[in-house]
Amino acid sequence: MSTDERKKKLGKRIRQEREAQGISLRRFATMIGLGHSYLVDVENGRRNIGFDNLCKIADGLGVSIGTLADK
């Protein structure tokens, strides 16, 4: 699997978790202290996520990093 495919898969999984919890993208961005446009890019697989931001995202969703990466 290419890096681009992995980024898209991770972004899709983040979006699925966020939407399953009924959290809007804007609200989630505010909750975890990241920019709205940054999260749009992450969820669309256009952004390479740093470890610290991945931790913020996972913590904000109440899941492990492994949960986001496994599916």
C-alpha positions in Angstrom: 0.0 0.0 0.0 1.4 3.4 -0.9 1.8 6.3 1.5 -1.1 8.2 -0.2 -3.4 5.2 0.2 -2.5 4.9 3.9 -3.2 8.6 4.5 -6.6 8.3 2.8 -7.4 5.2 4.8 -6.4 6.9 8.1 -8.3 10.0 7.2 -11.4 8.0 6.4 -11.2 6.1 9.7 -10.8 9.4 11.6 -13.9 10.8 9.9 -15.9 7.6 10.6 -15.1 7.7 14.3 -15.9 11.4 14.5 -19.2 11.1 12.7 -20.1 8.0 14.7 -19.8 10.1 17.8 -21.9 12.9 16.3 -19.2 15.5 16.4 -19.0 18.2 13.8 -15.6 18.9 12.2 -15.6 22.5 13.5 -16.5 21.4 17.0 -13.8 18.6 16.9 -11.2 21.0 15.7 -12.0 23.4 18.6 -12.0 20.5 21.1 -8.6 19.3 20.2 -6.9 22.6 19.4 -6.2 21.9 15.7 -7.3 24.0 12.7 -10.5 23.2 10.8 -8.7 23.3 7.4 -6.0 21.1 8.8 -8.5 18.4 9.8 -10.3 18.7 6.5 -7.0 17.9 4.8 -6.3 15.0 7.3 -9.7 13.4 6.7 -9.3 13.7 2.9 -5.9 12.1 3.0 -4.0 15.2 1.9 -2.0 15.8 5.0 0.8 13.9 6.6 -0.1 13.8 10.3 2.6 14.3 12.9 2.6 12.0 15.9 1.6 14.7 18.3 -1.4 15.6 16.2 -2.3 12.0 15.7 -2.3 11.6 19.5 -4.6 14.7 19.9 -7.0 13.3 17.4 -7.1 9.8 19.0 -7.4 11.3 22.5 -10.2 13.6 21.3 -12.1 10.7 19.9 -11.4 8.5 23.0 -9.7 5.8 20.9 -6.2 4.4 20.6 -4.0 5.2 17.7 -4.1 1.5 16.8 -7.9 1.7 16.5 -7.5 4.5 13.9 -4.8 2.7 12.0 -6.1 -0.9 12.1 -9.2 -0.7 10.0 
